[in-house]
């Protein structure tokens, strides 16, 4: 009896030790994964007066748009899709391109919990699917970046922005999206979102890394990763056009297009409503006639 009891106690002790060891091991493994991996989307604060988006392109550098700092310098950024001051860094140096609407910010400390985006120097042909993420007018603590996507369809030169690629975004681009990285399917930056056309829903563009990417890399001290992944037709098959003087015409064209679309939507809605009213009337007439016939039949039978 003593031996059996001793053996049972021994087995229970072993099981408890194994369970504790496994539990401790599990806790140890989980602890190595507690740090949340942040995206390389960046919220850029210019002295609490101007707000933009950007992309982390090295552990200590952010790519964004030059025009964001027309009135105030960049002072701080927060890393990730959510504005969270716990993930903030101070900006200690800003360099802007002399001809293109791009800027490189240097941070006061490296970012260790986000993977920087590479700079893609390859030309992106018309029809290439691109995407990005910007803060779209949401600047408060806890605000979440909004995704956008669209196909590239044009090359344009503007005095204020330089050589740009243009996409037809699937959502409206608003203030706060400026500086967002235009990315390829691998997440590499091919452009910086710089502008939008009022009245032309979702049409937006930005300075191309095909033209300015090497300048960006040089101003990170070579810390930014470089790739060269062209897509679609070669650059010489789709030349850059000077559209600066055409901007008023483009805006007018955009308003005309939007008006036409709105008119067609109103006409379609009116036709649908009319059809629904006609159906209701027809159903009511049928029901009334059925009840009338039933009443007459009942009266005659009595």
N, C-alpha and C positions, 0 to 999 in steps of 0.2 A: 504493500500500500504506500509506504514511504517512497519507494523507488518510483512508482508510477506518478505520484504527486510531484516529486522532484523533476521527473522527465517532462511532465506537462508544464511546469513552471519554466523550465529551461526553453522549451519550444516557444512558449508565449513571449518570453524575453527576446528570443532571436527574431521572432516575427515583428515585435515592437521596434527592435533596433533597425531591422531592414526597412520597415515602414518609415521610421524617422529619417533614415539615411536617404531614402528615395524622395521623401518630402523635402528634405533640405536641399537635395540635388536639384529638384524641380524649381525650388525657390531661387537657387543660384542661377539656373539657366534663364528663368524668366527675368531676373534682374538685369541680365545683359541686354535685354530687348526693351527695357522700359523707356528709353529715349525715343521720342516721336520724330520720325523723319519728316522734315519740312520740305515743301516744294521750293523751287527756285524763283517763284513769283515774289515780287518785292513791292511794298508800298513805300512811296517816296514822299517825304515831308519837307517842304521848303519854308522853314521858319513859321509854321502854323498858318501860312497865308496861301500857299499854293500846294496842290496835291497831285501826284502822278503815280504811275506804275513803273515797274522796271523788272530786270532779270538779273539774278546772280550769275556772273560768268566766270568768277574765280572765287576762292575762299574769302577774298577781301575786296572784290570789285563788283560794281553794279552797272549795267548798261541801261540807259534811259534816254529821254528826249531832251534836247538842249533848251527848247522853248519853255520848259517847265520852270526855268530859273531866270526868266526875263526880268522879274522884279525882285526876287529874293533867292539867296543861295540855298542849295540843299543842305539841310542840317541833320536829318536822321532818316533811317529806313527801318522797316520791320520786315522780317523774313517770313515767307509762307503765305498760304492762301487766306489766312485770317489775320486781321490787324490785332496784334498782341504785343504790348509793350515789353513783355518778358523776352521777346525775340528781337529786340531793337538793337541797332548799332548806330553810333554817331558817324557822320560824314566828316572826314578830315581834309579831303582834297577833291576838287572837281575840275575836270578838263573837258572843254567843249570843242567840237569840230568847227573849223572856220567856215566851212561851206555847207555842211549837212546838219540836219536836226538830230544830232546824237551827242550824248555826253557819257563820260565814264566817271563814276564816283569811287573813291577809295574809302574804305571803312576803317574805324579805329581798332577793330579786332577781327580776326578771322571767324568765319561761320563754319562750324564743324558738324552741324546736323542737317545740312542740305547739300544736295549734289548740284554743282554749278552746271549751267547749260554750255554746250560747246558753240563756237562760232562757225557757221557753215559758209565758206567762201564761194561755193558752187552756185552757178546761175540757176534760177528757178523759172522754168518756162511757163507759158500761159496754160492754165488748167491745173497747175499744181495745187494740191490741197494743203492749206496752211491753217494753223490755229494759234490761239494764245489765251491769255487770261489777264483781265484788268479790273480795277476797283470801281469803275463805272459810276462815279459820283457818290460812292459810299466811303466815308472817311472816318467814321467813328470806331472806337474800340470794339472789337468783335465783328466788324464788318467783313464780309466774305467776298473774295474776288469772283468775278463772273466770267465764265468761259465764252469764247467766240471762235468761229471757224468760217472758212470761206475759200473759194478758189481764186487764185491769182489770174488776172485777165488783162493787165496792161502795165506798161512802163511809162512813167511820166517824170519830167523834170520841172521843179519849181524853184524859184530863187530862194524861197524861205526854207526849203526842205532838202534840196539837192536831188540826186537821182533816186527815184522811189519806185517800188512795186506797188500795185493796187490790187486789193481783193474785194470781193462782194461778200461781206460778213453776213452771217445769218441772224445777227441781232444788231440793234442800233448802237453805234459807237458814240460815247458821250464823254464829257470832261471827266478826267480821272483815269480814263483808259490810256491816255497819252503816255508813251514810254514803254508800253507793253512789248514784249518780244513776240515777233511773228515767227513761228516755229514750224519746222518740217515734221514729218511723221516720226522722226527719231528724237524729237525734242530739241534739236539744235536751232539756234537763232539764225534766221535768214534776213531779218529786217527789224526795224523799230517802228512801232505804230506812232505816226506823227500827226495825222490830220484826218478830218472827215469832211464830207461835203454836205452842208445844210440842205435839206430837201431831198437828198439822195440816200434813202434808207440803207444803212449798212455799208455803203461804199467808203472805203478807207484805205490809207496807204502809209508807207513809211520808207525811210532810208534803207537801202539794200546793203547787206553784208558783202555781196559780190563786189560792190564798189568801195565800201568803207570798212570792211571787216578787218583788214590788216592794220589799219589805223587804230581800231579798237584794241586789237591784241597787243600792239606796241605800247599802248597806254595802260596796259595792265602789267607792264614789264615782262611780257611773254608768259604770264601766268594763266591766261585764258587758253583753253584747249581749242585747237583748230582742226576742222574737217573740211573736205572738199567734195561734196556730194551734189553734183548738178542734177536737175530733173527736167525732163522735157526737151524742147528745142534749144539749140545753142543761142547765146546772147546775140550773135550777129544776125540771127534770123528774126529777132524781135527787137528792133532798135528802140532806143529811148526817144520819146517825142517831147517837145517843149510845149507843155499845155498851160503854162502860166497865164498867158493872155486869154486863154479860153475859159478861165474859171467862171466869169459871169455867165457865159453861155452854158457851161456845164450845170451851174446852179439853176438857171432858168429851165434847162432841159429836165433837170431832176424834179422841179416843182410841177412841170407839165406832165411828167410821167406819173407822179404821185396823184395829181388831180384826175388823170385818166383812170388810174386804178381805182381811186375812191368812187368815181362816177360809175364805173362798171360794177363795183360792189354794191352801191346803192340801188342800181337798176336790178341787179340779181336779187337783192333782198326784197325789193318791191314786188317783183314777179313772184317770188316765193310766198310772200304775204297774201298777194291777190289770189294765188292758187289755193292757199289754205282757207281764205274767206269763202271762196266759191265752193269749196268742198264742204265747209260747215253749213252753208246755205242749202246745198243739195241734200246733205244728210238730214237737215231739219225738215225740208220739204218732203222727203221720203218718209220720215217718221210721222209727220203730220198726216200725210195721205194714208199711211197704214192705220193710224188711229181712227181716222175718219171712216175708212172702209169698215173697220171693225165695229165702230159705233152704228153705222147704217145697217150692217148685217145683224147686229143685236136687236136694233129697233124693228126691223122687218120680221125677224123670227118671233118676236113677242106679239 
